[in-house]
């Protein structure tokens, strides 16, 4: 049946092609040095405007009339390559690309590079080469792609040192962050100060913050698509580094040359090893410690020119131990992610590429404590099993059609408390484990109507169903249970669904200037509910249920894109407006209660965000970098909060400025610097203090009525590459960095200190600012052989 369907689709699009005597060129685009496929490389025809980009697996397909052509392949950081083709039949043609500066003869063309930021219909898409990410100053010397993403317009951080991202007024849960197609639910190590992504294992990073294509769904704000390296299929290679707080090592190489390869990459902190010797045995904290680690692994095998299998995985953990021998108290807090992805690529014919993916991913948090005979445990987490089928169809020049379907089985554990003392066991009244089905089908077409007009139109239908095993309790006004409805395992509890249209359009004013506009509707069926201003391990993921409705958004965006000096400077200005329904917060005065279902403490409202983003990017020469500026407003309105009046969201920031500069001084030294400025975070603070029966009582302001002081910081880095010794296979580099060069005391939070006594009139209450990081120098040694 599947084969019949494939033949029907191909024949349908092939009928008009065959009649016009057209042929198809297809193949893969790779890095010549290690065999890694190149995502988003451009194949164009000399003298013609039309072309195509390689997909997520480096595959391309281009259909042309019979004749002689010069095909030009370009990719950022690589030398352009031109191949002459006599097209008198379907051909398979692979491009092996050389990095700029490689000492190998290459055909260089004077043809102008097709500029994706101007030519593509896609809006708000930014891709960063991993080598550029590594060159930017890093916090404590740890390269962090999420902190680099925070330097782009429209993206802001959660606070000092945090790896969380907030895109165009959306919360941290509204970003679909994927590692090799596996969603990642918690992206932070060390309570959010570092991200889980090990840069040595990463090949490609792509952020989409506007006009989300139909292939992506389940989130309102953005997509961060991270692809792992596939492994060098030419020769064995070892990369690593020793930094201030962590070390890392990666090993990759061919299992069978040009046919199969692998990569294994690991990273671990040694904070515990550095701190423990300084803790005296007589201390109450002797034996306590903290560490985190990551492990990335990937295998791939090429069965034929049409079939390739990938197996990749990630496992990471943070572990905090607290030991107090004086009180016989032991606390263990582990949390982390695990993902596994199995993918099969198959080329059905020259115009139809298929990818079948199976994904397992989980996030778990646990708090375990014991003292004498008393033990308690608090657990929360989420686990998914997904199957996805995607197709790339290239029916004829000017069209790139993508369609497919995905199904996910969810298991949520928002918060389950248990404990025991001797023979007495404590258990929750209602175990909060919830189950759900989620699925979607989509189709989209990237259609170049003419040299001036290009449209990317798509339609997605998503469906979500909460299922049993589950019990719904009817309660009185005091919360006492009166009756219950029991749903058996697999029985439908509540169902949601809807259409999600997405349209983006580009109109070219000239070869270097274009106007773009987009309209996007998104549904989000899973939610992160937090009491904090940043993503912490204790934050809860909850599904849509009979109480919790899915979040829905409409995003409208428009922009002007223009390049200067032969694409040396890329510039853009975008405006956007986003409207969001069914936003979730806790009730006022909520305190965690592990014996009740957390969704009974939720309130629901709406949100909206709007702003302007400016981006100037210098891409060529010894001096490169970018400037990003965002002017924005983000509001929330809940009938049960803030007296029903609107208030700024906790991630509202009026002004956000980032400047990134990279300079290649010579072959041995590269310099880089970043400067960031942002309006202070919105905060709810006490505004009046009273003495009631001798006790100091405080009255809080309305929600987020105050602003913390503004945030700004300058970072600097210098990379030294020692002179190469041809006799040695080793390559090394030293990275010297300074975080917060002028030691700005940026606010982390405000607290109020009380001195004196209310009885003798000496009571004083003073607000004090807590800052985390002064100037922090760091040095990292990287090696490769």
C-alpha positions as CSV (number, residue, x, y, z in Angstrom):
1,X,0.0,0.0,0.0
2,X,2.8,2.4,0.9
3,X,4.6,1.7,-2.4
4,X,1.4,2.4,-4.3
5,X,1.0,5.7,-2.5
6,X,4.6,6.8,-3.2
7,X,4.2,5.9,-6.9
8,X,1.0,7.8,-7.1
9,X,2.5,11.0,-5.5
10,X,5.6,10.9,-7.8
11,X,3.6,10.2,-10.9
12,X,1.2,13.0,-10.1
13,X,4.0,15.5,-10.1
14,X,6.0,13.9,-12.8
15,X,3.4,14.0,-15.6
16,X,3.9,17.6,-16.6
17,X,7.7,17.3,-16.1
18,X,8.1,14.3,-18.5
19,X,6.2,16.1,-21.2
20,X,8.7,19.0,-21.1
21,X,11.8,16.8,-21.4
22,X,13.2,17.7,-17.9
23,X,15.7,15.8,-15.9
24,X,16.6,15.7,-12.2
25,X,20.0,16.1,-10.5
26,X,20.1,14.9,-6.9
27,X,22.7,13.9,-4.3
28,X,24.3,14.9,-1.0
29,X,26.5,17.8,0.0
30,X,29.3,17.0,2.4
31,X,32.4,18.3,4.1
32,X,35.3,16.8,2.1
33,X,37.5,16.4,5.2
34,X,35.3,14.4,7.5
35,X,32.2,13.3,5.4
36,X,29.7,15.3,7.6
37,X,26.6,16.3,5.6
38,X,26.0,20.0,5.3
39,X,22.5,21.3,6.2
40,X,21.1,24.2,4.3
41,X,23.8,24.4,1.6
42,X,22.7,26.2,-1.5
43,X,22.8,24.7,-5.0
44,X,22.1,27.3,-7.7
45,X,22.5,27.4,-11.5
46,X,24.9,29.9,-13.0
47,X,22.9,32.6,-14.8
48,X,19.6,31.7,-13.3
49,X,17.8,32.8,-10.1
50,X,16.3,29.5,-9.1
51,X,18.0,27.0,-6.9
52,X,17.5,24.8,-3.9
53,X,18.9,24.2,-0.4
54,X,20.0,20.8,1.1
55,X,17.7,19.4,3.7
56,X,18.5,18.3,7.3
57,X,20.4,15.3,6.0
58,X,22.4,17.1,3.3
59,X,20.2,15.9,0.4
60,X,19.1,18.0,-2.5
61,X,17.2,17.6,-5.7
62,X,17.0,20.0,-8.7
63,X,14.9,19.6,-11.9
64,X,15.9,21.4,-15.1
65,X,15.4,21.3,-18.8
66,X,17.9,19.2,-20.8
67,X,21.0,21.2,-21.5
68,X,24.4,22.3,-20.3
69,X,24.7,24.0,-16.9
70,X,27.2,25.1,-14.3
71,X,26.0,24.2,-10.8
72,X,27.3,26.3,-8.0
73,X,27.3,25.0,-4.4
74,X,27.9,27.5,-1.6
75,X,27.9,27.1,2.2
76,X,29.0,29.5,5.0
77,X,32.7,29.0,5.9
78,X,33.4,26.8,2.9
79,X,34.9,27.5,-0.5
80,X,32.3,27.7,-3.3
81,X,32.4,24.9,-5.8
82,X,31.3,24.8,-9.4
83,X,30.6,21.6,-11.4
84,X,29.8,21.6,-15.2
85,X,26.9,19.3,-16.0
86,X,25.6,18.0,-19.4
87,X,22.0,17.2,-18.5
88,X,20.7,14.6,-20.9
89,X,19.2,12.3,-18.2
90,X,18.7,12.0,-14.5
91,X,22.0,12.3,-12.6
92,X,23.3,11.7,-9.1
93,X,25.9,14.3,-8.2
94,X,27.5,14.7,-4.7
95,X,29.4,17.9,-3.7
96,X,32.4,17.5,-1.4
97,X,33.0,21.0,0.0
98,X,36.3,22.3,1.3
99,X,36.7,24.6,4.3
100,X,38.0,28.1,3.4
101,X,41.8,28.0,3.6
102,X,42.1,24.2,2.8
103,X,45.2,23.6,0.7
104,X,43.5,21.9,-2.2
105,X,42.8,23.1,-5.7
106,X,39.2,24.2,-6.1
107,X,37.3,25.9,-8.9
108,X,36.3,29.4,-7.8
109,X,33.4,31.2,-9.4
110,X,32.7,34.9,-9.6
111,X,29.0,34.3,-9.5
112,X,27.3,36.0,-6.6
113,X,26.2,33.8,-3.7
114,X,22.5,33.3,-3.3
115,X,21.8,35.1,0.0
116,X,19.3,33.1,2.1
117,X,18.4,35.9,4.4
118,X,17.1,38.0,1.5
119,X,16.1,35.3,-1.0
120,X,14.2,32.9,1.3
121,X,10.6,33.4,2.3
122,X,11.3,32.1,5.8
123,X,11.3,34.9,8.4
124,X,13.1,35.0,11.8
125,X,15.4,32.1,11.0
126,X,19.0,32.4,12.2
127,X,21.7,29.8,11.9
128,X,25.0,30.0,13.7
129,X,28.1,28.0,12.7
130,X,29.4,26.0,15.7
131,X,32.9,27.4,15.2
132,X,31.5,31.0,15.5
133,X,29.8,29.9,18.8
134,X,33.1,28.6,20.1
135,X,34.8,31.9,19.4
136,X,32.5,34.0,21.5
137,X,33.5,34.7,25.1
138,X,32.1,32.0,27.4
139,X,31.0,32.1,31.0
140,X,33.7,30.4,33.1
141,X,35.3,29.2,29.8
142,X,32.4,26.8,29.1
143,X,31.1,27.3,25.5
144,X,27.4,27.5,25.6
145,X,25.2,27.7,22.5
146,X,22.1,28.8,24.4
147,X,24.0,31.8,25.8
148,X,25.0,32.7,22.3
149,X,21.4,32.4,21.1
150,X,20.6,35.0,23.8
151,X,22.7,37.5,21.9
152,X,20.3,37.5,18.9
153,X,17.5,40.0,18.6
154,X,14.1,38.9,19.9
155,X,15.7,36.5,22.4
156,X,16.4,37.3,26.0
157,X,17.7,35.5,29.0
158,X,16.0,34.6,32.3
159,X,18.6,36.5,34.4
160,X,22.2,36.6,35.4
161,X,24.1,33.5,34.1
162,X,20.9,31.6,33.1
163,X,20.8,29.4,30.0
164,X,17.0,29.7,29.6
165,X,15.7,31.6,26.6
166,X,12.6,33.7,26.2
167,X,11.5,34.5,22.6
168,X,9.2,37.3,21.5
169,X,7.4,37.4,24.8
170,X,7.0,33.7,25.3
171,X,7.8,31.6,28.3
172,X,10.6,29.0,28.5
173,X,8.1,26.2,27.8
174,X,7.0,27.9,24.5
175,X,10.3,27.0,22.8
176,X,10.6,23.7,21.0
177,X,14.2,22.7,21.7
178,X,15.3,19.5,19.9
179,X,18.5,17.5,19.9
180,X,18.5,15.2,16.8
181,X,14.7,15.4,16.7
182,X,14.2,14.6,20.4
183,X,12.5,17.3,22.5
184,X,14.6,18.5,25.4
185,X,12.5,19.6,28.4
186,X,15.2,21.0,30.7
187,X,18.1,22.6,29.0
188,X,20.1,23.7,32.1
189,X,22.9,22.4,34.3
190,X,23.8,23.9,37.6
191,X,20.3,25.2,38.2
192,X,20.3,26.8,34.7
193,X,23.7,28.5,34.7
194,X,25.0,26.2,31.9
195,X,23.2,24.5,29.1
196,X,23.2,20.7,28.4
197,X,24.7,21.1,24.9
198,X,28.3,20.0,24.6
199,X,29.7,22.1,21.7
200,X,32.2,19.4,20.6
201,X,29.2,17.1,19.7
202,X,27.1,19.7,17.9
203,X,27.2,20.2,14.1
204,X,24.4,22.7,13.4
205,X,22.2,25.1,15.3
206,X,19.2,26.8,13.8
207,X,16.7,29.1,15.5
208,X,13.3,29.9,14.0
209,X,11.4,32.7,15.9
210,X,8.9,33.8,13.4
211,X,6.8,32.1,10.7
212,X,7.4,28.6,12.1
213,X,7.1,26.0,9.2
214,X,4.3,23.4,9.4
215,X,6.8,20.6,10.0
216,X,7.2,22.0,13.6
217,X,4.5,22.2,16.2
218,X,3.5,21.9,19.8
219,X,5.0,25.3,20.9
220,X,4.0,28.9,20.5
221,X,7.3,30.9,20.3
222,X,10.2,29.3,18.6
223,X,12.1,26.3,17.4
224,X,15.7,25.6,18.3
225,X,16.8,22.7,16.1
226,X,20.2,21.2,17.2
227,X,21.9,18.5,15.2
228,X,24.7,16.3,16.5
229,X,27.8,15.5,14.5
230,X,27.7,12.2,12.6
231,X,31.3,11.2,13.1
232,X,34.3,11.5,10.8
233,X,34.1,8.7,8.2
234,X,37.6,9.4,6.8
235,X,39.9,9.0,9.8
236,X,40.0,8.8,13.6
237,X,39.9,12.1,15.5
238,X,40.1,13.1,19.1
239,X,39.0,16.5,20.4
240,X,38.9,17.7,24.0
241,X,39.5,20.5,26.4
242,X,40.3,21.2,30.0
243,X,38.6,24.3,31.5
244,X,38.1,26.1,34.8
245,X,35.2,23.9,36.1
246,X,34.8,21.1,33.5
247,X,36.7,18.9,31.0
248,X,35.5,17.2,27.9
249,X,36.6,14.7,25.3
250,X,35.2,13.5,22.0
251,X,36.3,10.5,19.9
252,X,35.1,9.9,16.4
253,X,36.1,8.0,13.4
254,X,35.1,5.4,10.7
255,X,33.7,2.0,11.5
256,X,34.0,1.3,7.8
257,X,35.6,4.1,5.8
258,X,33.2,6.2,3.7
259,X,30.3,3.9,4.9
260,X,29.9,4.0,8.6
261,X,31.1,6.2,11.4
262,X,30.6,7.1,15.1
263,X,31.2,9.8,17.6
264,X,31.2,9.7,21.4
265,X,31.5,12.9,23.4
266,X,31.6,13.3,27.2
267,X,31.8,16.2,29.6
268,X,32.0,16.4,33.4
269,X,32.5,19.1,36.0
270,X,34.9,18.7,38.9
271,X,33.4,21.3,41.2
272,X,33.0,18.5,43.8
273,X,36.7,17.4,43.5
274,X,37.9,21.1,43.9
275,X,35.6,22.0,46.8
276,X,35.5,18.8,49.0
277,X,39.2,19.0,50.1
278,X,38.5,22.5,51.5
279,X,35.7,21.2,53.7
280,X,36.9,20.2,57.1
281,X,35.9,16.8,58.5
282,X,34.4,18.6,61.5
283,X,32.1,20.6,59.3
284,X,28.4,19.9,59.2
285,X,28.7,19.9,55.4
286,X,31.5,17.4,55.1
287,X,30.6,14.9,52.4
288,X,28.3,17.3,50.5
289,X,29.0,18.0,46.8
290,X,27.6,18.8,43.4
291,X,28.6,17.8,39.8
292,X,27.0,17.4,36.4
293,X,28.0,15.3,33.3
294,X,26.9,14.8,29.7
295,X,27.3,11.9,27.3
296,X,26.5,12.2,23.5
297,X,26.8,9.3,21.2
298,X,25.9,8.7,17.5
299,X,26.4,5.9,14.9
300,X,25.5,6.0,11.3
301,X,25.6,3.3,8.6
302,X,25.2,3.8,4.8
303,X,23.6,0.7,3.4
304,X,23.5,2.1,-0.1
305,X,23.3,5.3,-2.0
306,X,19.6,5.3,-1.1
307,X,19.6,4.1,2.5
308,X,21.2,5.4,5.6
309,X,20.6,4.6,9.3
310,X,21.4,6.8,12.3
311,X,21.3,6.0,16.0
312,X,22.0,8.8,18.4
313,X,21.5,9.5,22.1
314,X,22.1,11.9,25.0
315,X,22.3,11.3,28.7
316,X,23.0,14.0,31.2
317,X,22.6,14.3,35.0
318,X,23.1,16.9,37.7
319,X,23.6,15.4,41.2
320,X,23.6,17.4,44.4
321,X,24.3,15.6,47.7
322,X,24.0,17.2,51.2
323,X,25.3,15.3,54.2
324,X,24.9,16.6,57.8
325,X,26.5,14.0,60.0
326,X,25.6,15.8,63.2
327,X,21.9,15.4,62.5
328,X,22.1,12.1,60.5
329,X,20.6,14.0,57.6
330,X,21.2,12.8,54.0
331,X,19.8,14.6,51.0
332,X,20.2,13.5,47.4
333,X,18.8,15.5,44.4
334,X,19.5,14.1,41.0
335,X,17.9,15.4,37.8
336,X,18.5,15.3,34.1
337,X,17.5,14.3,30.5
338,X,17.8,11.2,28.4
339,X,17.1,11.0,24.7
340,X,17.4,8.4,22.0
341,X,16.8,8.8,18.3
342,X,16.7,6.1,15.6
343,X,16.4,7.4,12.0
344,X,16.2,5.8,8.6
345,X,16.8,7.9,5.4
346,X,15.5,6.5,2.2
347,X,15.7,8.0,-1.3
348,X,12.6,6.6,-3.1
349,X,13.6,8.3,-6.3
350,X,15.4,11.4,-7.6
351,X,12.5,13.7,-6.3
352,X,11.3,11.9,-3.2
353,X,13.3,11.7,0.0
354,X,11.9,10.0,3.1
355,X,12.9,10.0,6.8
356,X,11.4,7.7,9.4
357,X,12.2,8.6,13.0
358,X,11.6,6.9,16.4
359,X,12.3,9.0,19.5
360,X,12.5,8.3,23.2
361,X,13.0,11.2,25.6
362,X,12.6,11.7,29.3
363,X,13.2,14.3,32.0
364,X,13.2,13.4,35.7
365,X,13.7,15.2,38.9
366,X,13.9,13.6,42.4
367,X,14.4,14.9,45.9
368,X,15.3,12.2,48.4
369,X,16.0,12.8,52.1
370,X,16.5,10.5,55.1
371,X,17.0,11.1,58.7
372,X,17.2,8.2,61.1
373,X,14.2,6.0,60.3
374,X,12.3,8.8,58.4
375,X,12.5,8.8,54.5
376,X,10.8,11.0,52.0
377,X,10.9,11.3,48.2
378,X,9.5,13.9,45.8
379,X,9.5,13.0,42.1
380,X,8.4,14.7,38.9
381,X,9.1,14.3,35.2
382,X,7.9,13.6,31.7
383,X,8.5,10.8,29.3
384,X,7.7,10.5,25.6
385,X,7.8,7.9,22.9
386,X,7.4,9.2,19.4
387,X,7.2,8.0,15.8
388,X,7.5,10.4,12.9
389,X,7.4,10.1,9.1
390,X,8.6,13.0,6.9
391,X,8.9,13.3,3.2
392,X,10.7,15.9,1.0
393,X,9.3,16.1,-2.5
394,X,10.9,18.1,-5.3
395,X,8.2,17.9,-8.0
396,X,9.8,20.6,-10.3
397,X,12.1,23.6,-10.1
398,X,10.7,26.3,-7.8
399,X,8.8,23.9,-5.5
400,X,10.0,22.1,-2.4
401,X,7.1,20.2,-0.8
402,X,7.4,18.7,2.7
403,X,4.7,16.6,4.3
404,X,4.4,14.0,7.1
405,X,2.9,12.9,10.4
406,X,4.0,12.4,14.0
407,X,2.5,10.6,17.0
408,X,3.7,10.9,20.6
409,X,2.7,9.0,23.7
410,X,3.2,11.2,26.9
411,X,3.6,10.2,30.5
412,X,3.5,13.1,33.0
413,X,4.5,13.0,36.6
414,X,4.0,16.6,37.7
415,X,4.6,16.0,41.4
416,X,4.4,12.8,43.5
417,X,5.3,12.7,47.1
418,X,5.9,9.5,49.2
419,X,7.6,8.6,52.4
420,X,7.8,6.3,55.3
421,X,8.8,6.1,59.0
422,X,9.5,2.7,60.3
423,X,6.5,0.6,59.1
424,X,4.2,3.6,58.4
425,X,4.0,4.6,54.7
426,X,2.8,8.0,53.4
427,X,1.3,8.2,49.9
428,X,-0.6,11.0,48.0
429,X,-4.3,11.0,48.0
430,X,-4.3,11.1,44.2
431,X,-1.2,10.0,42.3
432,X,-0.8,12.7,39.8
433,X,0.6,10.6,36.9
434,X,-1.2,11.6,33.7
435,X,-1.1,10.0,30.2
436,X,-1.9,11.5,26.8
437,X,-1.8,10.9,23.0
438,X,-0.5,13.7,20.7
439,X,-0.4,13.6,17.0
440,X,-0.3,15.8,13.9
441,X,-0.2,15.8,10.1
442,X,1.2,18.5,8.0
443,X,1.9,19.7,4.4
444,X,3.9,22.7,3.2
445,X,5.3,24.0,-0.1
446,X,8.2,26.4,-0.5
447,X,7.2,27.9,-3.8
448,X,9.2,30.3,-5.8
449,X,6.6,31.8,-8.0
450,X,8.9,34.3,-9.8
451,X,12.2,36.1,-9.2
452,X,10.3,38.6,-7.1
453,X,7.7,36.4,-5.2
454,X,8.2,33.4,-3.1
455,X,5.7,31.8,-0.7
456,X,6.1,29.2,2.0
457,X,2.6,28.0,2.8
458,X,1.7,25.2,5.1
459,X,-1.2,23.6,7.0
460,X,-0.9,21.5,10.2
461,X,-3.6,19.7,12.0
462,X,-2.8,18.7,15.6
463,X,-4.7,16.5,18.0
464,X,-4.3,15.8,21.8
465,X,-6.1,13.5,24.1
466,X,-5.8,13.0,27.8
467,X,-6.4,9.3,28.7
468,X,-6.7,7.2,31.8
469,X,-5.8,5.7,34.1
470,X,-7.2,8.8,35.9
471,X,-9.7,9.8,38.6
472,X,-11.6,13.1,38.7
473,X,-12.9,14.1,42.1
474,X,-15.9,16.4,42.8
475,X,-15.3,18.6,45.9
476,X,-17.2,21.1,48.0
477,X,-16.1,24.7,48.7
478,X,-13.6,23.5,51.3
479,X,-12.0,21.0,49.0
480,X,-13.5,18.0,50.6
481,X,-14.1,15.1,48.1
482,X,-17.7,14.3,47.5
483,X,-17.7,12.0,44.5
484,X,-15.4,10.6,41.8
485,X,-15.3,9.6,38.2
486,X,-12.8,6.8,37.3
487,X,-11.3,6.4,33.8
488,X,-9.7,3.1,33.0
489,X,-6.3,2.8,31.4
490,X,-6.4,4.1,27.8
491,X,-9.9,5.5,28.2
492,X,-10.4,9.1,26.7
493,X,-10.7,11.8,29.4
494,X,-10.6,15.0,27.3
495,X,-9.8,15.7,23.6
496,X,-8.5,18.8,21.9
497,X,-7.5,19.6,18.3
498,X,-7.3,22.3,15.6
499,X,-5.9,23.6,12.3
500,X,-2.7,25.5,12.4
501,X,-2.2,27.5,9.1
502,X,1.2,29.1,8.4
503,X,2.0,31.4,5.6
504,X,5.2,33.5,4.9
505,X,5.8,35.6,1.8
506,X,8.8,37.3,0.3
507,X,8.7,40.1,-2.3
508,X,12.1,41.0,-3.8
509,X,12.5,44.8,-4.4
510,X,15.9,44.1,-6.0
511,X,18.7,41.5,-5.9
512,X,19.8,42.6,-2.4
513,X,16.5,43.8,-0.9
514,X,13.2,42.1,0.0
515,X,10.1,42.6,2.0
516,X,8.6,39.6,4.0
517,X,5.5,39.0,6.0
518,X,4.1,36.0,7.9
519,X,1.0,34.8,9.7
520,X,1.3,31.7,12.0
521,X,-1.2,29.9,14.3
522,X,0.1,27.5,16.9
523,X,-1.3,25.1,19.5
524,X,0.6,24.0,22.6
525,X,-0.7,21.1,24.6
526,X,2.0,20.7,27.3
527,X,2.9,23.5,29.8
528,X,5.6,24.4,32.2
529,X,4.3,26.0,35.4
530,X,6.8,27.9,37.5
531,X,7.0,30.1,40.6
532,X,10.4,31.3,39.6
533,X,11.8,33.7,37.1
534,X,14.0,31.1,35.5
535,X,13.8,27.5,34.6
536,X,14.6,25.3,37.6
537,X,14.5,21.6,38.0
538,X,11.6,21.9,40.4
539,X,9.3,23.5,37.7
540,X,6.5,21.2,36.6
541,X,5.5,20.0,33.2
542,X,1.7,19.4,32.9
543,X,-0.5,18.3,30.0
544,X,-3.7,19.8,28.8
545,X,-6.6,18.1,30.7
546,X,-10.3,18.5,31.4
547,X,-9.2,21.6,33.4
548,X,-6.1,22.8,31.6
549,X,-6.9,24.0,28.0
550,X,-4.2,24.1,25.3
551,X,-2.4,27.4,24.7
552,X,-3.1,29.0,21.3
553,X,-1.3,31.9,19.6
554,X,-1.5,34.0,16.5
555,X,1.8,35.6,15.4
556,X,1.9,38.3,12.8
557,X,5.3,39.6,11.5
558,X,6.7,41.7,8.7
559,X,10.2,42.9,7.9
560,X,12.6,44.6,5.5
561,X,15.8,42.7,4.6
562,X,18.7,44.3,2.8
563,X,22.3,43.3,2.2
564,X,25.2,45.6,1.3
565,X,28.7,45.3,-0.3
566,X,28.2,41.9,-2.0
567,X,26.5,40.4,1.1
568,X,29.3,41.6,3.4
569,X,26.6,43.2,5.6
570,X,23.3,41.6,6.3
571,X,20.6,43.9,7.8
572,X,17.0,43.4,8.8
573,X,14.3,45.2,10.7
574,X,11.2,43.1,11.8
575,X,8.0,44.0,13.6
576,X,5.8,41.5,15.2
577,X,2.6,41.1,17.2
578,X,1.7,37.9,19.1
579,X,-1.6,37.1,20.8
580,X,-1.8,34.2,23.2
581,X,-4.8,32.4,24.8
582,X,-5.0,30.1,27.8
583,X,-1.9,31.2,29.6
584,X,-1.2,29.5,33.0
585,X,-0.1,30.8,36.4
586,X,-0.5,29.7,40.0
587,X,-3.2,31.3,42.1
588,X,-2.0,34.2,44.3
589,X,-0.7,33.0,47.6
590,X,-0.1,29.5,46.3
591,X,2.3,27.3,48.3
592,X,3.4,23.9,47.0
593,X,1.1,21.1,48.2
594,X,2.3,17.6,47.1
595,X,-0.9,15.9,48.4
596,X,-3.2,17.7,45.9
597,X,-3.3,17.8,42.1
598,X,-1.4,20.9,41.2
599,X,-3.8,21.8,38.4
600,X,-6.4,22.7,40.9
601,X,-4.2,25.7,41.9
602,X,-3.9,27.1,38.3
603,X,-5.6,30.2,37.0
604,X,-5.9,31.0,33.3
605,X,-5.7,34.2,31.3
606,X,-4.4,35.8,28.1
607,X,-1.2,37.4,26.9
608,X,0.1,39.5,24.1
609,X,3.5,40.8,23.0
610,X,4.7,43.2,20.3
611,X,8.0,44.8,19.3
612,X,10.6,45.7,16.8
613,X,13.9,43.9,16.1
614,X,17.0,45.3,14.4
615,X,19.8,43.1,13.2
616,X,23.1,44.1,11.5
617,X,25.5,41.3,10.7
618,X,29.0,41.6,9.1
619,X,29.9,38.2,7.6
620,X,33.1,38.7,5.7
621,X,36.7,39.9,6.4
622,X,39.0,39.7,9.4
623,X,36.5,41.7,11.5
624,X,33.0,40.1,11.8
625,X,30.1,40.1,14.2
626,X,26.7,41.5,14.7
627,X,24.5,44.1,16.5
628,X,21.1,43.1,17.7
629,X,18.5,45.4,19.3
630,X,15.0,44.7,20.4
631,X,12.3,47.1,21.6
632,X,9.4,45.1,23.0
633,X,6.4,44.9,25.3
634,X,5.0,41.7,26.9
635,X,1.7,41.7,28.8
636,X,-0.5,39.3,30.7
637,X,-4.0,39.6,32.0
638,X,-5.7,37.1,34.3
639,X,-9.2,37.7,35.8
640,X,-8.0,36.2,39.2
641,X,-4.7,38.0,39.4
642,X,-3.7,41.7,39.9
643,X,-7.4,42.7,40.3
644,X,-8.0,41.6,36.8
645,X,-5.8,44.4,35.3
646,X,-3.0,43.8,32.8
647,X,0.6,43.6,34.1
648,X,4.0,43.1,32.4
649,X,5.2,39.5,32.2
650,X,8.2,38.6,34.3
651,X,10.2,38.3,31.1
652,X,9.1,41.6,29.7
653,X,12.1,43.8,28.8
654,X,11.7,47.1,27.1
655,X,15.2,47.4,25.6
656,X,17.6,44.6,24.8
657,X,21.0,45.3,23.1
658,X,23.7,42.9,22.1
659,X,27.0,43.6,20.3
660,X,29.3,40.8,19.2
661,X,32.7,41.5,17.6
662,X,35.2,38.9,16.4
663,X,38.6,39.9,15.0
664,X,41.3,37.7,13.4
665,X,44.5,39.5,14.4
666,X,46.8,37.0,12.7
667,X,47.1,33.2,12.2
668,X,47.8,32.7,15.8
669,X,45.5,35.1,17.6
670,X,41.7,35.6,17.4
671,X,40.0,38.2,19.6
672,X,36.3,38.5,20.5
673,X,34.1,40.6,22.7
674,X,30.4,40.9,23.6
675,X,28.5,43.7,25.2
676,X,24.9,43.3,26.4
677,X,22.5,45.8,27.9
678,X,18.9,45.1,29.0
679,X,16.2,46.9,30.9
680,X,15.8,45.5,34.4
681,X,13.5,42.5,35.1
682,X,10.0,43.2,36.2
683,X,9.5,42.4,39.9
684,X,6.9,42.3,42.6
685,X,8.2,43.9,45.8
686,X,7.0,45.0,49.2
687,X,5.9,48.6,49.2
688,X,4.6,49.1,52.7
689,X,5.5,47.7,56.1
690,X,3.2,47.5,59.2
691,X,3.7,46.5,62.8
692,X,0.8,44.2,63.8
693,X,1.0,42.8,67.3
694,X,4.7,43.5,67.4
695,X,5.3,41.6,64.2
696,X,6.6,43.2,61.0
697,X,4.1,42.7,58.2
698,X,4.6,43.7,54.6
699,X,2.2,44.7,51.8
700,X,3.3,43.7,48.3
701,X,2.9,45.8,45.2
702,X,0.8,44.8,42.3
703,X,2.3,42.1,40.1
704,X,5.6,43.2,38.5
705,X,4.9,46.8,39.3
706,X,8.6,47.5,39.9
707,X,11.8,47.2,37.8
708,X,15.2,46.0,39.0
709,X,18.2,48.1,37.9
710,X,19.3,47.7,34.3
711,X,21.6,44.9,33.3
712,X,24.8,45.4,31.3
713,X,28.1,43.5,30.9
714,X,31.2,43.3,28.8
715,X,33.0,40.1,28.1
716,X,36.3,39.5,26.3
717,X,38.2,36.4,24.9
718,X,41.4,35.7,23.1
719,X,42.2,32.4,21.3
720,X,45.8,31.5,20.8
721,X,46.7,28.8,18.3
722,X,50.4,27.9,18.7
723,X,52.5,27.7,15.5
724,X,51.8,24.3,13.9
725,X,54.6,21.7,13.9
726,X,54.2,19.6,10.8
727,X,55.8,16.6,12.5
728,X,53.1,16.6,15.2
729,X,49.6,15.3,14.7
730,X,48.4,17.3,17.7
731,X,46.7,20.7,17.3
732,X,46.1,22.8,20.4
733,X,44.7,26.2,21.3
734,X,44.4,28.3,24.4
735,X,41.3,30.2,25.2
736,X,41.6,33.1,27.6
737,X,38.4,34.8,28.6
738,X,37.1,37.5,31.0
739,X,33.4,37.5,32.0
740,X,32.1,40.8,33.2
741,X,35.2,42.8,32.5
742,X,34.3,45.9,34.6
743,X,32.8,43.8,37.3
744,X,29.3,45.2,37.1
745,X,27.1,44.3,40.1
746,X,24.1,43.2,38.1
747,X,20.9,42.5,40.2
748,X,19.9,38.9,40.7
749,X,17.2,39.6,43.3
750,X,16.2,42.1,45.9
751,X,15.6,41.3,49.6
752,X,14.7,43.5,52.6
753,X,16.9,43.5,55.7
754,X,15.4,44.3,59.1
755,X,17.5,45.9,61.9
756,X,16.6,47.4,65.3
757,X,13.3,46.9,67.2
758,X,9.8,48.2,66.7
759,X,9.4,48.7,70.5
760,X,12.1,51.4,70.9
761,X,11.6,53.1,67.6
762,X,14.9,51.9,66.1
763,X,13.4,49.5,63.5
764,X,14.9,50.0,60.0
765,X,13.9,48.1,56.9
766,X,16.4,48.4,54.0
767,X,16.2,46.9,50.5
768,X,19.4,45.1,49.5
769,X,20.5,43.8,46.1
770,X,22.1,40.4,45.6
771,X,24.5,40.0,42.7
772,X,26.1,36.8,41.6
773,X,29.1,37.2,39.4
774,X,31.9,39.8,39.6
775,X,34.7,39.8,37.1
776,X,35.6,36.1,36.3
777,X,38.8,35.3,34.4
778,X,39.0,31.8,32.9
779,X,41.4,29.7,30.8
780,X,40.7,26.7,28.7
781,X,43.1,24.4,26.8
782,X,41.7,22.6,23.8
783,X,43.3,19.8,21.8
784,X,42.7,17.8,18.7
785,X,44.6,15.0,17.0
